[in-house]
Amino acid sequence: MAYVGGGFGVGIHNTLEAAVWGVPVIFGPENQKFQEAQGLKAQGGGFEITCYEDFQRLMDRFSADAPFLQQAGQQAAAYVNGQAGATDKILSDVFL
């Protein structure tokens, strides 16, 4: 799993840099403005924590439940793979 910093301030750092490796991505609560964080949460590959206790509970679950850890990592990778080709799609709309 990967913890992406910045989520307890103005915003978070790049979640896709971690998700591309197929690991669950953890970040703080200041993530509403970040489409990738919202997508990762919706797909089950991203996890928001608001305090140390949230982090500890999530770490305990990842440690005790290997299938949950594996599934979350697969969902993170699936989110990234599902976004592949976005630049080509945008450019094709711009340069019709």
C-alpha positions as CSV (number, residue, x, y, z in Angstrom):
1,M,0.0,0.0,0.0
2,A,1.0,3.6,-0.4
3,Y,0.3,6.7,1.6
4,V,0.1,9.8,-0.5
5,G,0.8,13.0,1.4
6,G,-0.7,16.4,1.4
7,G,-4.3,15.4,2.3
8,F,-4.4,17.1,5.6
9,G,-3.5,20.5,4.0
10,V,-4.7,22.2,0.9
11,G,-4.8,19.0,-1.2
12,I,-3.1,15.8,-2.0
13,H,-0.1,14.8,-4.1
14,N,-0.3,12.5,-7.2
15,T,-2.3,9.4,-6.4
16,L,-1.8,7.8,-9.8
17,E,1.9,7.5,-9.3
18,A,1.2,5.0,-6.6
19,A,-1.9,3.4,-8.1
20,V,-0.1,2.5,-11.3
21,W,1.9,-0.1,-9.3
22,G,-1.3,-1.9,-8.3
23,V,-1.3,-1.0,-4.6
24,P,-4.0,0.5,-2.5
25,V,-3.7,4.2,-2.1
26,I,-4.3,6.0,1.2
27,F,-4.7,9.8,1.5
28,G,-6.1,12.4,3.8
29,P,-9.5,14.1,3.8
30,E,-8.7,17.1,1.6
31,N,-9.2,15.2,-1.7
32,Q,-12.6,16.4,-2.9
33,K,-11.1,18.5,-5.7
34,F,-9.1,15.6,-7.1
35,Q,-10.8,13.5,-9.8
36,E,-8.3,10.6,-9.5
37,A,-8.8,10.3,-5.7
38,Q,-12.5,10.3,-6.1
39,G,-12.3,7.6,-8.8
40,L,-9.9,5.5,-6.8
41,K,-12.3,5.7,-3.8
42,A,-15.3,4.8,-5.9
43,Q,-13.5,1.8,-7.4
44,G,-12.2,0.5,-4.1
45,G,-8.6,1.2,-4.7
46,G,-8.3,4.4,-2.7
47,F,-8.9,5.0,1.0
48,E,-9.5,8.3,2.8
49,I,-8.3,8.6,6.4
50,T,-9.1,11.5,8.7
51,C,-7.0,10.6,11.8
52,Y,-4.4,8.2,13.1
53,E,-7.0,5.7,14.3
54,D,-8.5,5.4,10.7
55,F,-5.0,4.8,9.4
56,Q,-4.3,2.1,12.1
57,R,-7.6,0.3,11.4
58,L,-6.9,0.3,7.7
59,M,-3.4,-1.1,8.3
60,D,-4.7,-3.7,10.6
61,R,-7.2,-4.8,8.0
62,F,-4.6,-4.9,5.2
63,S,-2.4,-7.0,7.5
64,A,-5.1,-9.4,8.6
65,D,-7.0,-9.8,5.3
66,A,-4.6,-10.6,2.4
67,P,-7.5,-11.0,-0.1
68,F,-8.8,-7.5,0.8
69,L,-5.3,-6.0,0.3
70,Q,-4.9,-7.8,-3.1
71,Q,-8.4,-6.8,-4.3
72,A,-7.8,-3.1,-3.3
73,G,-4.5,-3.1,-5.2
74,Q,-6.2,-4.7,-8.3
75,Q,-8.9,-2.0,-8.2
76,A,-6.3,0.7,-8.0
77,A,-4.6,-0.7,-11.1
78,A,-7.9,-1.2,-12.9
79,Y,-8.7,2.5,-12.3
80,V,-5.5,3.6,-13.8
81,N,-5.9,1.2,-16.8
82,G,-9.4,2.4,-17.3
83,Q,-8.1,6.0,-17.7
84,A,-5.5,5.0,-20.3
85,G,-5.8,6.9,-23.6
86,A,-7.4,10.0,-22.1
87,T,-4.9,12.3,-23.8
88,D,-5.7,10.8,-27.2
89,K,-9.5,11.2,-26.5
90,I,-9.0,14.8,-25.6
91,L,-6.8,15.6,-28.6
92,S,-9.2,13.9,-31.0
93,D,-12.0,16.2,-29.8
94,V,-9.8,19.3,-30.0
95,F,-8.4,18.5,-33.5
96,L,-11.5,17.2,-35.2
